[in-house]
Amino acid sequence: MKKTWRNRLLLSYLPVLFITISMLVFISVSIISEISVHETEKANRIFTEYVSDSMQNSLRNIEHLVLEGVNSNPAYADFFEMAGGENQLLVNYLVSREIGKLIEENPLIHSIYLYRSADKIVLSKSLYSRLTEFEDNAFLQEALSKPASAMWSPVRKYAEFSSEPKVGVISMTKKALLPFGNQGIIVVNVKVDALLQFVHESINPDITFLEIQTADRETVYPLPEAAAARPADNKHQGKVVTRLHSDYIGWDFISGVYGGVLFSWVTVISRIWIGIGVLTVLISLIFTFVLTRRNYKPVEDIVQQINAYGKNQLKGGGSDEFSYIRKVLDNLFQEKNVYEKRRMEDLPAKRKQAFLELIHGQGHADDSVWKARMAEFHLPDDFSCLTATVVEIDHYERFKESYSLQDQHLLKYALANVSKEFSGGRIWEEWISGSRLAILYLDNAASSSDLETRAADMLEHLRVWVALNLKFSVTIGVGRPAAGVREVSASFEEAVEALQFKMSLGSNQLISFKELEEERPRDTRVYFQLFDAMLQDLRMGSASFPGRLSSFAQYLEQDVLPQEVVDHLLQYWINIVERSMLEAEPALGEYWRTAVHPELTAAAERAETLEDLLPAFVSAFEKLHAKQVSLQESKSYHHLIREIRAYIEENYANPDLSLNHISDKFSINGKYSSQLFKEHFGMKFVDFLVNLRMDHAKKLLHETEEPIQDIALKVGYLHSISFGRTFKKVVGVTPGDYRKYRQLAPEEEH
């Protein structure tokens, strides 16, 4: 290419420009470099202080959150003071649930556990263990031997169970309960990786470095593998700018920039150099102006733009500047086409990312911004309200076993496309997990009720079509309509929560969160009362156990409960039976461990609904009861025990009824009768008699209006004070409060 115009311009003003630019560069670089270094050091110091303050504030918030929760919730005090009595297991459950809530509220928290000094018990969200069997025994022993401290521990490896991989945490220990703190210790473990995550996301490793060290000079950040991956020319050329120490965490924050001092600073600039610089600038301006008028201004501008773009990126050339410009334009069009093709390939990933941001409430833009983004993704943007729904494939494990991976993808693709067809294209659908398809229904309905009706009709049509044509079924959770994109996340959470009721309502259903709100949930305390009676009948091999077990199953079928509540009730019942089996006869305990418990575990893993779970559940416990009856009948004293039990049930109202009375009545030794009773019923005579009297007392309180004194006499108590004290100890409330409660909530009795 003949560079005629470029050569003419260079020969015209190159000398003057060289001198002028040299002077300006010399002066400007000195000033700009000095300002840049000061600003860099200032920015680095602010960044380091921000990192340190953010970590400390996060940890203080965790400390405040935990201490406030412990001090404000009486369940923690009941746990440390062992004030739960016979309801201590319920206290343990409530504390475990509160610990779980604290962990869910702050993603930095790895785990929280409580140590009770009175009996050396450790309790966490998913663990109840003695100190000697606890995985973190050594750290807890060290914390017990040290005085209270406001600082956090050094970085250490921790796992709640030996089977889990250990992760790096720092721990805070607090004595409980305030103000003296002699009942035990609260330990909060914070994930170091999560604490340092925002540092890793904020820092530019090519420009700035940050090292975090413990008091023992152990490096916390960056990790050794990250430091090894740093460019070789940056490893030993960093200049430390800021050093901070956190007394609260016990860490040192060391930061700086790579490259050190890149310029030699000019300390004194002579007035002569300033004058020469000013004069040079004036001459160059005049000379440049004259030359510019003599040359083709448009050509000059175009060539400068091409040079700024980078001619090394261009292939080929031309005979002059105009041919060169034509080639540049051709290359630009080619690059534009390549960019457009890549953009279309990346569009599905961007669309899914935007969808996740929307349903999880991570985007803070208004409706107009989101409508613009939807138009970019070729989605309807003329909507006024939205409804979030979640479509879940029923029995997903069975679905994966029945179809190959390719067929699974094909069926999911069909499900997504059918939902779009049924909605007339007015949805935004994305698979958010293997079994769940999230759908946003976009409409211009005049009211939320119209939107609910249209969405329900479309989803019901989809549910029926899938069951008839795809050979599997789906359950659909529907949230309430959202007036704008800011409310979509709430609607999505409601749709997910509606799916929690799949356990009670069954699969292949359309479950509306709005309709669930209108359901009055049962007070689950009635289940725990039934558990006590069921456990007593099971221990005694009573013929009433199958009836109570059937009643429990009917309660669950009639109630509309979320899956987590159902799981909790069933697990609670299994746990109390598990503990009861530890005190039962060896043959019965072995039968529980080898036959009944594995059957229950397998049923729970397979079942998604109560319709699948309850038959196996009832069958397993009927087998256990039959085994207990068989063992009882095989003993030589079974008939004697049956006579004793019948006598107690007929004469429980006799105030003189006692173990000695029983011994005299049936001519057996008192010590032997006590042992006999314990072996057969799994409880002491006194406990059996008290529970029997309290059951009859509760029935009289609920079904009659008799005075409490008369009821006390009818169940074997001469004084109402003794009756009231015993009733409150067993039931948890006074007889008067129990009668009021049953009158206010009669529908809880089925």
N, C-alpha and C positions, 0 to 999 in steps of 0.2 A: 504494500500500500504506500503510495506517495504521500508523505506527511507535509505537504506544502504549507498549509495554513499553520500547523503547529510549529514548524521550523521558523516561519516568519515571525510569529508571536514571541517565540523564545529568544530569537536574536534581537528583537526590539527592546524588551524590557527585562530580560533575565539578569543582567548585571545589577540594575537598580533594585530589583526585587530581592536579589540575593543579599545585598547589603542591608536593605530595610528589614527583611525578615530576620536576618542574623541579629540585628540590634534589638528588635522587638522580642525575639525569642529569648535573648539573654536577660532582658529586663523582666519580661512577663513570667518566664519560668521560675525565676528566683522568688518573685512575689507569690505566685500561685502555689509553688511548692511549699513555701513556708506556711501559707494559710491552710493548705491541704493537710500537712502533717499535724498542725494544731487541731484541726477539725477531726482528723482521724483519731488522734489520741482522745479527744473529748467524746467522740461517738463510741470508741472502744470502752471507755470508762463507764459511760451510761449503760451500754449493753451489759457489761459485767455486773454492775449494780442491779440492773433489772433481773438478770438471771438469778443472782443471789437472793434478792428480795422475793422474787416469784417462788423460789423453792421454799424459803422460810415461811412465806405467807401460806403456801399450800400445806406445809406440815403443821403450822399453827392452826389452820382451819380444821385439819384432821383432828388435832388434839382437842380443839374446842368442841368439834362435833361429837367426838367420843365421850368427853367428860360431861357435856351437856346432856347427851342421851342417857348416860349412866346415872347422873344425879336426878334427872327428871322422871325416870321410869322406875316405878317401885319394884318391877320384876327383878332388876339387878340386886336390889337390897334383899329381896326374898331369897335370891340364889346365894349370896354371900353369907347371909345370916341363917340360911336353912330354915326359913320361916314358912315354907310351903306345907310342912306336915305331910299328910298322905297325898297331897297334890303337888309334891315336889317335882314329879315328872312333868306335870303341866308347866310348872315354873321353868324347868330346864328347857322345855320346848319354846316357851314364850321368849326366854332370853336368847336362844339360838336364832329365833326368827328376827328379833331385834338386831342381833349381830349381822344377820344377812342383809337387813335393810340398810345398816350403816355402810356395809361394803358396796351395795348397789348404788348408794347415793354418792360415793366418791370412788371413781375408777382407779385412783392411785393406791387404794388400800388393797393389799394382797390377802390379808387374813387378820382376824381378831380372836384372841382366846382369853378366857378368864381362869384364874387359879384360885381355888378356895382353900384357905389354910386349915380350916377346921377338919376336913377329911381328905386333904391333898387330892382334890379332884380338878381336872382341867376340862373346860367346856368351850367349844367353838361352834361355828355354824353347822358343821357336819361331824363333830367328834365329841365323845364323852369318854374320858379316860382318866385313869389314875396317873399320878405324877411319875411313878417309876416306869410306866409303860408308854409315856408320852415321848414323841420323837424329838421335841425341843427341850428335853429334860435338863441338859447341861446349861443352856442359856437361862432357863427359869431358875435353876439353883443359884447361878451367879447373881441374877437380879435380886433374889431373896436376901443374899448376903450383903448387898450394897445398900447404902442409904438412898432415899428418893432423890432423883435428879431430873432437871428440866431438859437435859440434852438427849439427843437420839444416839443410838448405839452405832458402832462402826458397821460398815457393810459386811454382811454375813450371808451364808447360804442357808436356806430354810425350805422345808417341805412339811406339810401337815401329816402326810402319810409316807412311809418308807418306800412305797411303790411309785410315788410321784417324783418327777425330776425336781431337783432343788433349784431355786431361783434366788438371785441376789436381793436382799431386803435390808432396810434399816428399821430398827425397832424402838418403840417408846414404851416404857414401863411406868405404870402408875399404881400406887398403893390404893387399895379399896378397903372399906368405904371411907369417904371423907366424914369428919375432919381428921380422924386418927389414922386410918388406913392400916388396920391390923387384921382385917378379915381376909385379905388376899391381894392379888395383883391382876391388873389389866394390861395385856400386852397387845400392841398394835403394830403390825408389820406392813411396811410400805414398800411397794415394788420400786427398786432403783431404776430399772429400765424405763418404767412409765414416768418416773420423776425427771429423768434426763431426756425424755423423748422430744420435748419442745425445744431443748437446746440443740439437739441434732437437726431439727427441722429449721431452726432459726439461723444457724451459723453458716457462713460460706467458707468451706475449708481451703479454698484457693487463695483467700485474702486474709482471713482472720483465724487465729487458733485460740482455743480455750482448754485449759487443763484444770481439772478439779481433783484435789488431793485430800486425803484424810490427815489427821494429826500425825499419823505414823508415816507420812509421805508415800502412802499407797495411792496410785492413780485410780480414780473412779471414772473419769471421762477425759480423753476418749479411751475406748477399750484398746488393748494392745493390737488386735487385728485391724482396727480402724487406723491406728497410728502407723502401722506397717504399710497400709495402703496409700499413705500420703505421698504426693509426688516427691521424687528424690531431691529436687532442687529446693524444696520448701522445708526439709526436715531440720536443717541446722542454721537457717537464716532468719529465724523469727526474732523479733524484738519485743521483749516484755514491756507492756505499757501500764498494766493495772494489776495490783495484787490486793485481794480482799480476803478477810477471814470472817467466817460465821461462827460466833460462839454458840449459837443455838444448834446448828447441825454439827459443828466441829470440823468443817471442811475449809480448805483454802482454794480460792478462785484466782487463777493466774491466766491472764489473757494478753494478747498483743497482735501484731500484724507481721506478715512475712515481708521480707525484702530489706528490713532495716532502714537506714537512711539512704535514700536513693540519690539525693542531690547534695551538692556542696552549697551551703548557704552564703549568699553575698551579704556581708555585714555593713559595708559602707559603699554606697554608690556615689561616685563623683558627679558633681554638677556638670562637669564637662561632658561626661558620658550621657547625661540627661539631655544636655543641649544638642549634642551630636545626634542623639536618637530622635529628638523632636524635629531637627532640621532634615534629617534623612527621611522621616515620615512625610514631611511637607513636599520635599522634592519628588519622592516616589509617587505621591498622590497626583501631583501636577503632570508628571511624565506618563503615568498610567492613564490619566484622563485623555491626554492627547492621542496616545496610541489606540485607546479604545475607540475613539471616534474615527480613526483611520482604518479600522478593521471591521470585519463583519461581526457585529455583536451577537446575532442569533447563533452563528456557527460557533462562536467562542463558548456561549452558554451550554450548547448541546455537547460539545466536546468535553467541557468540564464535568458535566453530569455523567458522561460515559466513563471518564477517568475515575470519578468518585464511585461508580458502580463496580469497576474493576474489570479491566479489559482482559485480564488473565483468565477470566471465566468464559470468555468468548472463543468460539472456534472459527477459524477462517478469518478473512479480512476483505479489503476492497482496494481499489486503485486510488481512492481519495477519501476525505472525511465523510462524504455523503454515502458512499458505499459502506463505509464502516458503521455509520449510524443505522443503515438499513439492516445490516447483519445483527446489530444489537437488538433491534426490535423483533426480529425473527426469534432470537434466543429467548427474549422475554416472554413471547407468546408460548413457546415450548415449555418454559418453566411454569407458566401459569396453568397450562393444561395438566402438567404433572402434579402440581399442588392441588388442583381441583379433584383429581382422581384420588389422591391420598386422603383428602378431606372427606370424600364420600365413603372411603373404606373405614375411616375412624369414627364415622357418624354413629353407628350402633353403640360403641363403647361410651362415647360422650353422652348419648341419650340415656343410657342406663345409669351413668354416674349422676346426671342431672335428676333422674327419677328418684334415686336413693336419697339425694340431698333434699328433695321436696318432701318425701314421705317421712323422713326423719327430722324435719324441721331445721336443717343445717343452713339452708339458704335464707337470707334476710331481705330479698328483693320483693317488690310489690307485684300486684297482678299484671301491670303493664309490661314489666321486665320479663316475667315468666311467659306471658303470651308471645312476646317477641322470640323467646327461646323455643317455644313450642312450634312457632311458624318455621324456625330454622330446622327443626326436626320433622317437618311435614306432618304436624299434628294439628287437630282443631284448636284455633285460638279465639273463637267467638263464643266463649262460655261465660256464664255468670255465676255458676255454682258447681261444686264437685262432690262426689261421694267416693270414698275409699273402700275397696273390698279386697278380701284375700281368699283365693280359691285354693283349697288344699286337697291333694290326691289322697283318698282314703286307703288305709292299709298299704303304705308306701313300700315297706319292706317286701310285702308279697308282690307288689307291682314290679319291683326291681328283680325279683326272682323269676317272674313270669315272662319278662321280655328282655331281649338283648339290649345292649347299650344303644345301638343304632335305632332299634324300634322304640326305645324310650324317648329318644330325641324326636323321632317322627310323631309320636303321640302327643308329646308336649307342644310341638309346633302346631299340630292340628287343633289342640285345645285353645291355644292363643289366637289362632286365626278364626276359629268359629266364634269365639267371644267377640272379636272385632266385627264379624259379619252380623251377629245378632244385635249389636249396638248401633249399626249403621256407620261404623267407623268413628264413633264419638267416644273412644276410650284411649287411654294410654296404659299399655300392659307391659310388664316386665317380670321375668322369673327372678325372685329374690332368694330362693333356695331350691334344693332338689325337688321338694314336694309342694312348694307354694308359688302361686302366680298372683302377684299384686296387680290390681286394676284400679285406675282412676276413671270414673264415669264423668264425662264433661257434657254439660247440658245448659240450655237457656231456659229452664223451667221457670214459670212465673212464681212458684212458691216451693218451699222445701218439701211439702207433702206431694206435689206433682213429681218432683225429682225422685222421691222415695218410691213412688208407685212405678215410674218408668224403670228405675234401676231394678226394683224387685221383680218386675215382669221379665226383664231381659235376663237376669241371673237365674230365675226359676226355669226359664226356657233353656238356658245353657245347661243347668244341672240335669234336667230330664234328658236332653239330647245326648249328653255324655254317657249317662247310664245306659241308654238304648243302643248307642252306636260305637262307643269306644271300649266296651267290655270292662270298664272300671267305673267307679263313682267318685264324686267330689263333694266335699262339704264347704260351704261358702259362708264366711263371716262378713257382715255388712256394718260399716260405721255410719254415724249420722252425717247428714249433708254438711259440707263446709261452704261458708259464704265466700271464701277467698283462699288463695294459696297458703296464707299464713295459718289457716285452720286445718290444712290437709293432714299434717302430722297427727293432730288429735283424732281426726276421723280414722286414720290408719291404725292408731293404737287401739281404738275401739273395735275395729274389725278383727284385729289380732286377739283382743280380749274375748270377743264373741266366740272365737274358735275354741277358747278354753272350755266352753260349755258343751263341746262335742261329746265329752265323756258322758254327760247326763242325758243329752237330747238325742244322741245317736249320730251315725254317719249318714251321708247322702241327704244332708239337710241344708236349708237356707236359714242361717241364724242371724237375726237382727239385734244389734246392740240396744236399740231403742226399745224393742219389745222385752228384752231381758231386764231393762231398768224397771219396768212395770211389775216384774215378778218380785214378790216379797220373799227374801231369802229366809230359810229356817234358821233358828238359833241352834247352832251345832252342839250346844251343851246337852241337848236331849240325847245325842248319840253317846256322849261320855257317860251319862247316867245309865244308858242301856248297856254300855261296855262293862260296867261294874257288875250288873246283874248277870250278863252273859258269862263273864269270867267265873263268878261264883258257881253258876250252874255247871260250867265245864269242869271246874275242879271237883265238884261233888258228883258228877255224872248224872245230873238231874234230867228227868224226862222232859222238862220244860225248855232245855237248851235248844233243840231244833226249832221250836216255835219262836223263841227270841231271835235266833239267827235268821229265820225267815222274815221276822218283823224288821230287822235291821236292813235286809236286802230290799224290802218293800219301801222303807223310808228313803233309801238312796234312789230307787227308781222313781219315786214320786217327787222328790226334791229336784230343783234345778240348781246344781252346784258347779262351780268351775273345777277343772281337772286338778288343780293344786290342792283344793279343799278335799276332794275325794281321795287323792293320793295320801294326804295327811291323815284322814280318818282311818283308812285301811292300814296304813303303816303304823299308826298309833295302836290299833287293835292287835296287829301282829307283834309289835314290840312288847305289849303287856303279856301276851300269851307266851312269848319267848322267855320273858323273865319268870313267868309262872312255871314253865317247863324245867327251869333250873332247880326248882324245889320239888318237882313231881317225881314219881317213881322212875327209876332208870329206864325201864322198858318203855314207858310213855314218852320220856324225853328223847330216847333214841328213835322212836317212831316219828316224832315231830321233826327231828333233824334229817332223817334219811328219806322220809316219804312225803310228809305234809308240806314242810317249808319249801323244798325244791319245787313241788307242784304249784305252790302259790307264786313263787318267783317266776317260773316259766309262764304262768297265766298272765302276770302283770306285764311281762315283756312283750307278749303277743297282742294283748288287748288294747284297743283304742277307745272302746265305749263300754259302758256298764253292761250292755247286752252281751258283750263278749266275755266280760270279766266275772260277773256275779255267779253264773252257774258253776264255774270252776272254784270260785271262792267258797261258796256254800258247800259244795261237795267235799272239799278238802277238810273243812272244819266238822262236817258231819262224820267223816271218817275218824277224825281225832276224837270226837265225843264217843263214837262207838267203841274205839279202842279203850278209852277211859272206863266205860261201863263194863266192858269185857274184863278188864283187869280187876275192877272192884268186885265183880261177881265171882271171880276166881278165888277170892280170899275166903278163908273159913269163917271170918267174923262178919261177913257181909250182912247176914240177916240180923245180927245183933245191932250193927251200926244203923241199919234201916229202921229198927224199932226205936233206937235212941233218937234218931232224927225225927221220926213221926211224933214221938212223945214231946220233943222240944217244940215242934211246930204247933202242937195242940195246946201246950201249956206255957207258951212264951210270955203270956200276960201275968204269970205268977211271979211276984217280986222275990220269992225265996228260991227261984230256980237257979241252981248253981252246979258246979262240977261235982261237989260233994253230994248234992241232992241226987244227981244222976247216978253216982256211984252206989248210993244206998238203994236207989230204986231198982237198979239192975244187978245188985250184989256183985260188983266188980271193984277191984282196987282203984283208988282215986288216981294214982300216978299212971296206972295202966290205961284207965279210961281217957286221961289227957293225951297220952301217947297215941292211943287208938284213934282218937278224934283228929289229931294232927295228921297222922298218916293217911287217913281216909279222905278228909275234906281239904287238906292243904292249908289249914288255918287253925288258930286256937279256938277253944270252946267259947271264950268270952267274945272274940271277934265275930264268930258265927251268930251268937245270940244277939249281939248289938245290931248287926246288919239286918237280921230278921225283924227285930223290933222296929228299926228305923224304916224298913220297907212298908210295914203295916202302918206306921205313924204317918208316912208321906201319903199313903192312900186315904187315911182318915182325914188328914188336913185338906186334901184336894176334893174329896167327895162329900164331906159333911161340914156342918157349921158348929160342931161341938166345941166347947171350950178346951183350951190347951191342957188344963188340969185334968179334965175327964179323959182326954186322949192319952195323957201320960199314964193314968191308972190302967187304961185298957191295954197298954203295951208293956206293963210290968214296972212302972216307976211310981213310987209313993209320993215323990215330991216333984213338982213341975220344974224346979230349979235344976235338979239333977238331969231331968229329961231334956231341958233346953240346952244345957251345957254339952251333953252327949250328942244331941241332934246337930248342933252347930259344928262340932268336931268332925262328925261323919259326913254331913251333907254340905257344910260350908256356909250356911246361913241359919238364922234363928227360925224356929217353927212359925212365928208370926210373919217374917219376911217371906218364907217359902209359900205360905198360904196366899199372900198378896200377889206374889209373882205368878203363881198358877192361875189365879183369877184374872190377871191382866193378859195372860197368853194361853188361853185354853186350847187354841188350835194347835199348839205344839204337841199335844197328846193325840196320837193317831188312834 
